[in-house]
């Protein structure tokens, strides 16, 4: 009898514990809620996929599916859901006793509207312009300077091709979608090669693409326009500022030097002998490089000493001979790598100072620049002076007066020829000159006592002239 009572007490104790556990579990489950609903756009009532649905002050949450619907389990201590989506205004919704929460999100209109300048300084919202347009900040033009600011646009504008000219002061060939665009400075169409515009004076460049730009500038803008807006008065809160900008760049010259042979010298049929450079010797006025092989044999050359009292005979392997008064010297390739020794590092140095001021109704800016460019060819350089002044005055809230002046001067004491022909230095050094003459010997090219009047005897007249002017 005693044991039965003991077993019943144990059973009653276990049953009471199990019942208490079930009650606690049921109460806990009852405290959690499942909230479902949808998120749509106010504009078109379409579901928004990927909207973040988060428990406020928590890292837990979910996202809407491709239809914009969601379902989330919310603990009893959370009573607010946060709905957020890129480009839309976020919302916080109190749950209360709701089991279904549908939300409408509106587009976030508080965003930066990009403004562009079209014709005559008129500003428009970029998104409302009816043609393709692209902007370049003027600061990008002075990070890696070019003598012509248009060269800095290379690779920055889709559809714009910049073909730089090899000629000194040659205007770059600029094509917008295969056609030549119109250039506009501060709203005024101009005819310019853009050499007379300093990069330091450019605030921004706007490229108007397509034939629709002709509505702004007429038929001249039918292929698009490159609009340059220059800098105006000070943006400093004090109303006055002085800016100084200086930069120096070094040009390493050619990336690749053409390879030529240095095994054979000038002449033809394995024969060559210098007499006067005008045909008095063996092929000494010819362009051909089919002469003797450089093996150190004695041959009369352009820098040999003239001995009028003696005659020197030169024998060639094929049986030919030559007699002259120039003492033969060793035939070696002393002119190997003449071009590398001829070229030098280029230099581009720019200094600009600008003074700007502004008030409630006016602004004014003075700017002056000096650019020195040393070419990779010796004795070539370009100097550029630029002066710019611009001013504006607000006569009324709707009427403004603006004026500007730009002065540019470019000068060079040497103007090299780079086209294919005998006037080109590179043409003579690489293409037609052999390795029998040394560039180092040619650096002092004036005859003693006749500086500026007569040069030393040279094997080729064209080489002589190229060295004189180079």
C-alpha positions in Angstrom: 0.0 0.0 0.0 2.9 2.4 0.8 4.6 1.7 -2.5 1.5 2.5 -4.5 1.1 5.9 -2.9 4.8 6.6 -3.6 4.4 5.8 -7.3 1.3 7.9 -7.6 3.1 10.9 -6.0 6.0 10.6 -8.4 3.6 10.5 -11.4 1.7 13.5 -10.1 4.9 15.5 -9.7 6.1 14.7 -13.2 2.7 15.6 -14.7 2.7 18.9 -12.9 6.2 19.8 -14.2 5.2 18.9 -17.8 2.0 20.9 -17.7 4.0 23.9 -16.4 6.5 23.6 -19.2 3.8 23.4 -21.9 2.1 26.5 -20.4 5.3 28.5 -20.6 6.0 27.4 -24.2 2.4 28.3 -25.2 2.8 31.7 -23.6 6.1 32.3 -25.3 4.7 31.3 -28.7 1.8 33.6 -28.2 4.1 36.5 -27.6 5.8 36.2 -31.1 3.8 37.5 -34.1 4.1 36.9 -37.9 3.6 40.1 -39.9 3.0 39.9 -43.7 2.2 42.3 -46.4 3.4 44.0 -49.5 5.5 47.1 -50.5 4.5 49.0 -53.6 5.5 52.3 -55.3 3.2 55.3 -54.9 3.8 56.3 -58.6 2.5 53.2 -60.3 1.4 50.8 -57.5 3.8 48.2 -58.7 5.5 45.9 -56.2 9.0 46.8 -55.3 11.4 43.8 -55.0 14.4 43.9 -52.7 13.0 46.3 -50.1 14.6 46.0 -46.7 12.1 45.2 -43.9 13.9 45.5 -40.6 13.0 45.3 -37.0 13.7 48.7 -35.5 16.8 48.9 -33.3 17.8 45.4 -34.5 19.9 43.8 -37.1 17.2 41.2 -37.9 15.0 41.6 -41.0 14.0 40.3 -44.4 13.6 41.6 -48.0 10.6 41.6 -50.3 10.4 39.1 -53.1 10.0 39.8 -56.8 6.3 40.6 -56.3 7.0 43.0 -53.4 5.6 40.8 -50.7 7.2 39.9 -47.4 6.7 37.9 -44.2 8.6 38.5 -40.9 8.5 37.1 -37.4 8.3 39.9 -34.8 9.2 39.4 -31.1 6.8 40.8 -28.5 9.2 43.5 -27.5 9.4 45.0 -31.0 6.6 47.2 -32.2 8.1 49.0 -35.2 9.1 47.9 -38.7 11.4 50.0 -40.9 11.0 49.9 -44.7 13.9 51.2 -46.8 14.8 51.1 -50.5 17.4 52.9 -52.6 15.9 56.0 -54.3 12.8 56.0 -52.1 11.8 57.6 -48.8 12.2 55.2 -45.8 9.2 54.6 -43.6 8.7 53.4 -40.0 5.3 51.7 -39.3 3.9 50.9 -35.9 2.7 47.3 -35.7 0.1 47.5 -32.9 -2.5 44.7 -33.4 -2.0 44.5 -37.1 -1.1 41.2 -38.7 -1.0 42.6 -42.3 0.9 45.7 -43.1 1.0 47.1 -46.6 3.3 50.0 -47.4 3.6 52.5 -50.2 7.0 54.1 -50.8 7.4 57.4 -52.6 10.4 58.4 -54.7 13.1 60.4 -52.9 13.0 63.8 -54.7 15.6 65.3 -52.5 18.6 64.6 -54.7 21.3 66.6 -56.5 20.2 67.7 -59.9 23.0 68.1 -62.3 23.0 71.4 -64.1 24.6 72.0 -67.5 25.2 75.2 -69.4 23.8 75.3 -73.0 23.7 78.3 -75.3 24.6 81.8 -74.1 25.1 80.8 -70.5 21.6 79.3 -70.1 21.6 76.7 -67.3 19.4 73.6 -67.6 18.7 70.4 -65.7 20.8 67.8 -67.5 18.0 65.2 -67.3 15.7 67.6 -69.2 18.1 68.3 -72.1 16.8 66.6 -75.2 20.2 65.4 -76.5 23.2 63.5 -75.3 25.6 65.6 -73.2 28.8 65.0 -71.2 30.7 67.2 -68.8 34.5 67.5 -68.1 35.6 69.4 -65.0 38.3 72.0 -65.8 40.4 70.6 -62.9 40.9 67.4 -64.9 42.7 69.4 -67.6 45.6 70.5 -65.4 46.3 67.2 -63.6 48.3 65.9 -66.6 48.8 69.0 -68.7 48.9 69.3 -72.5 50.0 72.4 -74.4 46.7 72.4 -76.1 43.8 71.8 -73.7 41.8 69.8 -76.2 44.4 67.0 -76.1 43.5 66.4 -72.5 40.0 65.2 -73.6 41.5 62.0 -75.1 39.5 59.1 -73.7 37.3 61.2 -71.5 34.2 61.7 -73.8 32.4 58.8 -75.5 32.3 59.4 -79.3 35.0 62.1 -79.2 38.2 61.4 -81.1 41.3 63.5 -80.6 44.0 63.1 -83.2 47.0 65.1 -82.0 49.1 66.8 -84.6 52.9 66.0 -84.8 53.5 69.6 -86.1 54.5 72.3 -83.7 51.3 74.4 -83.2 49.4 72.1 -85.4 45.7 72.0 -84.4 44.5 68.6 -83.2 41.9 67.0 -85.4 38.8 66.6 -83.3 35.9 64.5 -84.4 32.6 64.0 -82.6 30.9 60.8 -83.8 33.0 61.1 -87.0 32.2 64.8 -87.7 33.9 68.1 -86.8 32.0 69.8 -83.9 31.5 73.5 -83.3 33.6 75.2 -80.6 31.8 77.6 -78.3 33.5 79.7 -75.6 31.2 81.3 -73.0 28.2 80.8 -75.3 29.9 82.4 -78.3 30.8 80.3 -81.3 34.4 80.7 -82.4 36.8 79.7 -85.1 39.9 78.5 -83.2 42.5 75.9 -83.0 42.2 76.0 -79.2 45.9 76.8 -78.8 45.0 80.2 -77.5 43.0 78.9 -74.5 44.8 78.3 -71.2 43.8 75.2 -69.3 43.9 77.2 -66.1 41.1 79.5 -67.3 38.7 76.7 -68.1 36.0 76.0 -65.6 34.4 73.1 -67.4 33.8 71.7 -70.9 30.4 70.5 -72.0 30.2 68.3 -75.1 26.7 68.5 -76.8 26.3 65.5 -79.0 24.0 64.9 -82.0 22.2 67.1 -84.5 19.7 68.4 -81.9 22.5 70.7 -80.7 21.9 72.7 -83.9 18.8 74.1 -82.3 21.1 76.1 -80.1 23.7 77.2 -82.6 22.1 76.8 -86.0 23.5 74.7 -88.9 27.1 75.1 -87.5 26.1 72.9 -84.6 24.6 70.1 -86.7 27.4 67.8 -85.7 27.5 68.7 -82.1 29.4 71.3 -80.1 32.3 71.5 -77.7 31.3 74.2 -75.2 34.0 75.8 -73.0 33.0 77.7 -70.0 35.7 79.9 -68.5 36.2 80.7 -64.8 34.5 83.7 -63.3 34.9 85.6 -60.0 35.9 84.3 -56.6 33.9 81.7 -54.8 35.7 82.4 -51.6 33.5 83.6 -48.7 35.8 86.5 -48.2 35.1 87.7 -51.8 38.8 87.8 -52.8 41.4 85.1 -53.6 44.8 84.7 -55.2 45.7 81.4 -56.8 49.1 80.2 -58.0 49.5 77.0 -59.9 52.8 75.6 -61.2 53.6 72.3 -62.8 56.5 70.7 -64.6 56.4 67.6 -66.7 59.2 65.7 -68.3 58.7 63.9 -71.7 60.8 60.8 -72.2 60.4 61.0 -76.0 59.7 58.1 -78.2 58.3 54.9 -76.6 59.9 52.8 -79.4 63.0 53.6 -81.5 63.0 52.1 -85.0 65.6 49.3 -85.5 68.1 49.8 -88.3 71.2 47.9 -89.3 74.7 49.0 -88.3 76.7 46.3 -90.2 77.1 48.1 -93.5 77.8 51.7 -94.4 76.8 54.1 -97.2 77.7 53.5 -100.8 76.7 51.0 -103.5 78.1 47.6 -104.7 80.3 47.5 -101.6 82.2 50.6 -102.5 82.4 54.1 -100.9 84.9 56.9 -100.7 84.4 60.5 -99.7 85.8 63.4 -101.7 83.5 66.5 -101.5 80.0 65.2 -100.6 78.8 66.2 -104.1 79.7 63.2 -106.1 83.5 63.7 -106.4 84.1 60.4 -104.6 82.5 57.0 -104.9 78.8 57.4 -104.1 79.5 60.2 -101.6 76.3 62.1 -102.7 74.1 59.0 -102.8 71.4 58.0 -100.4 72.0 54.2 -100.6 73.4 52.2 -97.7 74.9 49.4 -99.7 78.5 50.2 -99.1 81.4 48.3 -97.5 81.0 46.3 -94.3 82.3 47.9 -91.2 85.5 46.0 -90.5 87.9 48.8 -89.6 89.5 49.0 -93.1 90.9 52.3 -94.2 88.6 54.5 -96.3 88.5 58.2 -97.0 85.7 59.8 -94.9 84.0 63.1 -94.4 86.1 64.1 -91.4 89.4 63.0 -92.8 92.4 65.4 -93.1 93.0 66.7 -96.6 96.6 66.3 -97.8 97.0 68.1 -101.1 100.6 67.0 -101.6 99.9 63.3 -101.6 97.5 60.9 -103.3 96.0 58.0 -101.3 94.7 54.9 -103.0 91.8 52.9 -101.5 91.3 49.3 -102.7 88.0 47.4 -102.4 87.5 43.6 -102.3 85.7 43.6 -105.7 88.8 45.1 -107.4 87.7 48.7 -107.5 90.1 51.4 -106.4 89.8 55.1 -105.6 92.5 57.8 -105.5 92.1 61.0 -103.5 93.8 63.5 -101.2 91.9 62.7 -98.0 93.9 60.5 -95.6 91.9 57.3 -95.1 90.6 56.5 -91.6 89.2 53.3 -90.0 85.7 52.3 -91.4 83.7 51.6 -88.2 80.1 52.1 -87.1 80.7 55.1 -85.0 77.2 56.4 -85.7 75.3 53.4 -84.1 72.3 54.7 -82.1 72.6 58.2 -83.6 68.9 58.9 -83.0 69.0 58.0 -79.3 72.0 60.3 -78.8 70.4 63.0 -80.8 67.0 63.2 -78.9 66.7 64.7 -75.5 64.1 64.7 -72.8 61.3 67.1 -73.4 60.0 69.5 -70.8 56.7 71.2 -70.2 56.6 73.9 -67.5 53.5 76.0 -66.8 53.0 78.8 -64.3 49.7 80.6 -63.7 48.5 83.2 -61.3 44.9 84.3 -61.0 43.3 87.1 -58.9 39.6 87.0 -58.4 37.1 89.1 -56.5 33.3 89.2 -56.1 30.6 91.1 -54.3 26.8 91.1 -54.1 26.4 92.2 -57.7 29.7 91.8 -59.4 32.6 89.4 -60.0 36.0 89.9 -61.7 38.9 87.7 -62.5 42.4 88.4 -63.8 44.7 85.5 -65.0 48.1 85.2 -66.6 49.9 82.1 -67.7 53.4 81.3 -69.1 54.1 78.0 -70.6 57.6 76.8 -71.7 57.8 73.7 -73.8 61.2 72.2 -74.7 61.1 69.7 -77.6 62.7 66.3 -77.6 64.7 67.6 -80.7 67.6 69.9 -79.7 67.1 73.6 -80.2 63.3 73.4 -80.4 61.1 75.1 -78.0 57.7 76.9 -77.7 56.9 79.8 -75.4 53.3 80.8 -74.7 52.0 83.8 -72.9 48.3 84.0 -72.0 46.3 86.8 -70.4 42.6 86.6 -69.5 40.2 88.9 -67.8 36.5 88.4 -67.2 33.9 90.4 -65.4 30.2 90.4 -64.7 27.7 92.7 -63.1 24.1 92.0 -62.0 22.1 95.0 -63.1 18.9 93.4 -61.9 17.8 89.9 -60.8 17.0 89.1 -64.4 19.5 91.1 -66.3 23.3 90.6 -66.1 26.2 92.2 -68.0 29.3 90.1 -68.8 32.5 90.9 -70.6 35.8 89.1 -71.2 39.1 89.4 -73.1 41.7 86.9 -73.9 45.2 87.6 -75.2 47.6 84.9 -76.4 51.1 85.1 -77.8 53.1 82.1 -79.0 56.7 82.3 -80.2 59.5 80.0 -81.2 63.0 80.6 -82.6 63.0 77.3 -84.4 60.2 75.5 -86.3 61.1 71.9 -87.1 59.6 70.0 -90.1 58.2 66.6 -89.2 56.7 65.5 -92.4 58.2 62.8 -94.6 60.9 64.5 -96.7 64.5 65.7 -96.7 63.7 68.7 -94.4 62.9 66.3 -91.6 65.6 65.6 -89.1 64.3 62.2 -88.2 63.9 61.3 -91.9 67.6 61.9 -92.5 69.0 60.4 -89.3 67.0 57.2 -89.5 66.1 56.5 -93.1 68.9 57.8 -95.3 71.9 58.3 -93.1 74.3 55.5 -92.5 76.3 54.7 -89.3 79.6 56.0 -90.7 79.1 59.5 -89.1 78.8 60.2 -85.4 76.1 62.5 -83.9 78.6 63.6 -81.3 81.0 64.9 -84.0 78.2 66.9 -85.6 77.2 68.9 -82.5 79.9 71.4 -83.3 79.0 72.0 -86.9 80.3 75.5 -87.6 83.6 76.0 -89.4 86.2 77.8 -87.1 86.0 81.5 -87.7 82.8 81.2 -89.7 80.3 80.6 -87.0 76.8 81.3 -88.4 78.0 81.5 -91.9 79.5 78.1 -93.0 79.3 74.6 -91.7 81.8 71.8 -91.7 81.9 69.4 -94.7 79.3 66.7 -94.3 78.8 63.5 -96.3 75.2 64.4 -97.1 73.9 67.9 -97.7 70.5 66.9 -96.2 72.1 65.6 -93.0 74.2 68.8 -92.8 71.1 71.0 -93.1 69.1 68.9 -90.6 71.9 69.3 -88.0 72.2 73.0 -88.6 68.5 73.5 -88.0 68.2 70.9 -85.3 
